Amino acid sequence: MRISMVSEHASPLAALGGVDAGGQNVHVAALSSALARRGHSVSVYTRRDSTDLPERVKVSPGLEVVHVDAGPPEVVPKDELLPYMGALADGMAADWELAPPDVVHGHFWMSGLAALDAAGRKQFGQSIAVLQTFHALGTVKRRHQGSEDTSPKEREWLEPSVGRNADRVIATCSDEVFELKAMGVDGTRVSVAPCGVDLGLFGLDGPVEERGRKHRLVTIGRLVPRKGVDLVIRALRELAERGMNDVELVIVGGAGEAARLDEDPEARRLRALAQDLNVADRVVMLGQVPRERIPTLLRSADAVVCAPWYEPFGIVPLEAMACGVPVIAAAVGGLIDSVVDGQTGLHIPPRDSEALADAIGQVIADPDAARELGRSGHARVHARYSWDRIALDTEKVYQLTLNQASGTSEARRRRGAPAGRVLWTAGLQASGRSAQ
């Protein structure tokens, strides 16, 4: 089938680790590649954020990335992109004129607006099915971040509307299903297809980076407060007070390479915290590193720690499990599904540095048990989380949607003419903003 992916701020070609780049980039790239390997024709539409980018990039057989002119050709924070979604929809609709897709799959709520808008154009009738994966929900973000949430205020009503107007929503974990129902999305139109892991890159065999101390913890992800890296630093202090002084923490992520971390406010905050807690000599901040280096770092760890306040899914735990490394994870969101407490890793309450220190101490104190956690994690990833398996599951959801819709689904009747444009325009008008 012909598949259009829409990922307005997260290009599959983008570097990982920046403030607006991370798991969604990996998800879109890997899922699209796996679907192309299954014989589908996949085009990923993303916003042009540089004048140097060509219109089309052939990634592999059956997969291309299309850069659409929508707003200035420069990097724009994702929370400022809403006014450009109409232009993104215009560019996609124009590209579809000769050969419309069978399905369009929006990634993130603003991509969903553009997908609904483009698919609802009169020239396409009701021929294009619209599916949506949110990756993160504004209701959850507001609950945990409160006034620090930088999302545009229009998200509060536009995001639920995307969920209600799409033919089907693909959630990445069971926790998200409950959140979607609370937003008014019909549960019968929600399927679950988790994130996956590249088993060709992440595995048991391969080089292992040398440690600086006897024990090593690794945490990987964007450097933003909600990722809870400060909790791991506080846990280091807890461990030191218990006499466990030979533990280092390697942090991957930030505004750029290690030399540029002084430009990153969260990196500065974390360094200051480590200094205040007298553990700065045990904290190594690498900044962004090439993706090919990540497995060598993971394999060097006693445990990989993921301690976010909330997490829509989380790919890093899967990558660690694929490398046979136990995961210590906050019991939130998708981490509840992917990390099985006591079998592939350990769950801890969110925002609890003392419980985190307990879990780290448990892993370090019993290396045999830790190895068993790693073996079980490796087996679980291979059984459930390969991208080929995720692509097969997603393909089944696409086919289910096409079979059920037949051009007259309730969602399409409700959607009518271009719902995305109507929703988007109404949202901007209500907030006094204009389309660009």
N, C-alpha and C positions, 0 to 999 in steps of 0.2 A: 504494500500500500504506500501511498504518498503521504509523508508525515511532515508537518511543519512544527518545529519547536520554537517557542518564543521565550527569550531570556533577555529582558531589556537591559539589565545592568550587569549581568554575569555571563560574559562571553566565555565559551569553552576554550578560547585561545588565551584568556587572561592569565596573568601570573597569580599564584596563590599567596595568601597571607596578608594582603592589604586589608584596609578597613572594610572595603566593599567587595572583596574577593575571597572566596573560600569554598565551602562545601557545595554550594549551588553550581559553581563553575565545574567542579569535578563531576557532579551528578549529571548535568546536562551533557557534558562531553562524553562520559562513559556510557550513559544510556543510549545516546544517539549513535555512538560507534557500534554498540552491541546490536541495536536494531538494524543498522546498515549491514552488519555481518549476517543477519538473518534474511537479507535479501530485500529489505525495504529501502525506499528512496527518502532520505532525511535531509531537510534543510533547517538550519538553526538561524533564526533571525534575532539579531542583537543590534543595539544602537551604535552607530559609528562614533567612537570617542577619540579619533585621531585622523588628521588629514592624510596620514601615510597609509591608512588601511585601504586595500583594494575592495571593490564592491563584493566580490565573491572569492572565497578561499576554499579550494578543494582539499579536504582533510584526508579522505580515504575513499575507496570505491563506495559509492552510494551515499556519501556524507559531504555536505558543504556548509560553510558558514557564510551568511549573507549580512553585510553591514548596511544598515538602513540610515539615511540621513534623517535624524529626528533630534532637533536641537543643535547646539554648537558642537563641532567636531573636536571635542576635548573631554577630559574626564570631568564628570559632574557627579557629586554624591547622590546615591540612589534616592535619598529622601527628597531630592529636588527635581526628580525626573517626571513627576506627574503631568506637568503642562505639555510634555512632548509625546504623550502616548497616542494622541490623534495622528501626529505625523508618522509615528511608527506603524500605526494601522494603515495609513494611506500607502506607505511604502510596501507593506506586505500585500495589500490588495492589488496594487499595480503589478507586483511580481507574479501574482497568481492568475493573471488574466488569461494566459494561454493554457495553463495546466493547474487548476485548483487542487489543493490537497484533499485527501479523504478525511484526515483528522488534523486539527491544530491543537497543540498541547502547550498551554501557558504555564510558565514557571515564575512564581511570585505574583502577588496580587495585581501589580500594575501591568505585567505581561498579560494577565487575564483580561484586563480592560481592552488592551489592544487586540487580543485574539477575538473577543466577542464582537468588537467593532468591525474588524476586517471580515470575519466570517459571516456577519449579518448583512453585508452589502447586497443590494438587489440582484446584481449580476450572478451571485452564487446561489440565490434562492435559499433552500434549506439543505444544501448538499454537503456542507462541511460540518462535521461533528466537532464540538469544542470540549476539551478536557482541561482540567486545572490541577496543578500541584502547587500548594502555597509555600512550602519550605519553612515558613514561619508565619505565625498568626498574630495580627495586631492585638487581639484581645489578651493573648498570653504576654506579649511584650509590655503592654500597658500595666498588666497586673504586677509584673516584676520590676519594671523600671520606673513606673509612675511618671513624675514630671521630667525625668531624664530621657524619656522616649522621644526621639527626634522625628518620628514618622509624621507625615503631613496629616492634619486633622481630618481631611477628607477620607482617610483610610478607614475610619470608624464605621462609616456606612457603605463605602464603596466595596470594601473587601467582602462583607457578607453578601452583597449583591452579585458579585462575581461568582461566589459559590452557589447561589441560588439559580443563576442564569446559565451556568455551564451545563452541558449534557451530563457530565459526570466529574466528580472530584476524586483524585487519587491521593489519598493520605499516605504518609510515610511511616506511621506507627499507630497503634491502637489508641493511645492517649489523644491523638489529634482527632480521631473519629468523634470522641465525646465533645471536644471543643467545637467541631463543625456543627454537630447537632444543636448545641447551645446557641450557635449563631443563626439557626433557622435553616440549615442545609438539610434536605431530605436524606435521611440515613440510607434509604434504598438506592440512592444515587452516589454512594461513597464506596470506593474500593480501596484496599490497602496494598501498596507495593513499596517495600522499603528501599533504602539506598543500598548500594552494593560496594564491592571492593575489587580492585584490579589484582587478581591472583597471579598474573604474570609478573607483576612488579613486587608484590608483597608476599613473602613466604619464609619458610624456616631457614632455607639455605642462602648463603651469601655472606659478604663481608660484615664485620661487626666493628663499630667505632670503639676506640680505646677510651676507657673511663678515666676521669680525673681522680676519683675516689673509689673506695671499695664498693659502695652501692650507688645506684643511679636511678633517678626518676626522670621521666620525660613527659612534657606536656606540649601539645601542638595545637595551634589555632590562632585566629585573629586576636590581637591584643586589644580587647575591649573589656570593661569591668564585668559584664555578665558572664564571661568565660571562667571567672573564679580563680585565676592564676594566683591572686593574692592569698587565697586560702591555702594553696600548696606551700607558699613561702611561710605562712604562719605555722603550718604543720611541721616544716623544717625546724622551726624554733621549739615547738612542742617535743619533737624527737630529741633535739639537743638537750633539753631539760631532763629527758629520761636517760641520758647517757649515750644516745645514738648520734655521734658526731661525724661519722664518716659517710654521710649521705649527701650527694650532690643533686641539684635540680637543673635540668637542661630545658630551656624554654625556646620554642621555635615559633616565630610569628612576629609581626610588627610592620612598621612603615617601609622597611627595606632591609638591606644587609646590616650586619651588626654595627658597622661604622655610622649608620644613619639613625640608629635608635634614639639618639639625643633629640631628634625631631619628633619623636612619637610621645605624646603626653602620657599614655598608659605605661609605656616602657619606663619613662622617668619616674612615674608613681611607684612602679614595682621595684625599681632600683632603690628608691628612697626608703621604701618599706623594708627591704632586705637589709639595708644599712642600719635602720633603726632597731631591727630585731637581732643585729649582730650575726647575720647569716649570709652577708653579701659575698663572702669568700666561697660559699657553696652554691651560688646561683650563677649559671652560665646562660647568657642571653645571646642567641645566635642570629636573631632577626629572621628574615626570609632565607630559606636555603633551597637549592634545586630539589625538585620532587624526587629525583633519582637517589638522593642522599637519605631521604626519609626512612627507608627500610633499614639502612645501616644504623641509624640512630635508634630506631625502635628495638632492634635486636640487641642493642647494648644495655637496655634498661632492665632493672628488676621488676618494674611495673610502669605502665603508662597511666597517668592520672588525668581524668576528665571531670572537673568539678564545677560545671556551670550552674548558674541559678536556674536556668531552664535550657532545654535543648530540643529543637524540633526533631532531629534525628541524631546526627553525629556520625561522620565517616571515620574519624580517627580511631575510635574503639575497634571497628572492624579491621582496619589496617594493622593495629597492634595484635589482634587475635590471629590474623593471618600469619603474622610473624612468630606466633607461639608465645606471646608475652601477656601475662595477666593484666587485666584492666581494673583500676579502681575508679568507679564512676558514681557521680551523684544520681540518686534514684529519681530522675526526672525525665519526662518526655520520652523520646525514642530510646534513650539509654536503658530504660526499663525493659524494653523488648530485646535489644541486641545483646546486652550483657546479662547473663544469667547468674544471679547472686549465688556464690558458693560453688559454682560449676565452671564458669569461664572468667570469673572475676569477683569483685566484691562491691556491693552497693553501700553507699553512705548517705545520710541525710544531707540535703543541700545546705550550703553556708555553715558547715560545722567543721571547723579546722581540727578540733580535738578528735572527732570521729574519724576524720581523714588520717590523722597521725596514728590512731589505733590500727586502721586498715594497713597503712604502710608498714607499721611495725610487725603486723601479722605476716605479711608477705615476706619481709626480710628475715624474720625469725624462723620460718619453715620453708626452706628452698625446695624441698621435695613436694610439698603441697602447692607451692607456687608453680613448679613445673607441670603439675597435673592440671592446674587451672589453664596454663598456656596450651597444653595438648588438647584439652576439651574445647578451648576457644578456637583453635585451628580447625578442629573437626567441624564445629558449628558453622564457621564461615564457609568452608568448602561445601557443606550440605545445603546452605540456605542463601548465602549472600554473594555468590558470583554475579558479575554483571550480565553474563549470559542467562542466568536464571531470572534475574530481575527483568531483563528485556523480554523473556518469554512471558512472564507474568503480566508485564505492561501490554504486550501485544494482545494477550487474551482480553484485557480490559478494553482496549481499543475495539476489538471485534465485538465484544458484548455490547458496547455502546452503539456501534453501527447497526447491529442486529436489532436492538431495542428501539433505536430512534426511527429508522426508516423514514426520516424526514418529517415525522409528525409527533415527536416526543413532547411530553408536557413542558419540559424545559424550553424546547424550541418554540412551542406555541406561545409560551409566556414571554420568550425573548423577542419574538417578532422581528421587526427590522432592526437596524444595528444597535443592539442593546448596549454594547460597550461604549459607543459614541454618546448615546443618550445619558448613560450613567456618568461617564467622565465629564461631559459638558455640564450636567446638572451639578456635579460635585464642585467644579471650578466656579460656577456661577454663585453657588451658595456661599463660597468662601471669598468671593470678590476677586478671584484670580481669572486670568485669561489664558486661552489656549495659545500655544506658540509653535 
